[in-house]
Amino acid sequence: EITSEHRSLSSDVLKGLGLKDKLVTRIVLTGGPCAGKTTSLARLKNFLEDRGYFVVIVPEASTLLRLSGIDFDPQVPQAFQKAITTCQKQHEDIWIEYATQIADKSGRPAVMLHDRSLVDGSIYVSNDEFADILSQIGIDGGLDACLARYDVVFHLVTAADGAESFYETTELSL
């Protein structure tokens, strides 16, 4: 049960987002390279924790898979996207279950901050292929069903647009 103190905090912080009081609120940050996702996730986490929220960050599945040696292969282009989508959904499902239990038992509202989301994968395959992948992992309804999993999605735009020479991106390595 959410306490009245936390309900007040929840209303104050999330009112601007147009969200109702919830046990767990799901916020996605997405966007291109150098858009500020990592910095924003860290700042949002600190901001919300300082106000009494239990906060978890759901990491991007693509980076995890690539660091593990699973990468795009042009011989089987849909296989990588299915792996990403499957991994992302599993992570999200684990995190929502955990956040819900913590919020329920502690009385603190929870916020899940997503570093990208299931929807991001839709740009790499056709709409039909993406709908098929989603169906294979138990999500029927295409992009609408994906978006329904989240309360709000923020698309961050890179500050590097037009200033590429001032930014450096590096691949993650082990």
Secondary structure as UniProt FT lines:
FT   HELIX           4..14
FT   HELIX           15..17
FT   STRAND          24..31
FT   TURN            33..34
FT   HELIX           37..50
FT   TURN            51..52
FT   STRAND          54..58
FT   HELIX           61..67
FT   TURN            68..69
FT   TURN            74..75
FT   HELIX           77..106
FT   STRAND          110..115
FT   HELIX           118..123
FT   HELIX           127..136
FT   TURN            137..138
FT   HELIX           142..147
FT   TURN            148..149
FT   STRAND          152..156
FT   TURN            159..162
FT   HELIX           164..166
//
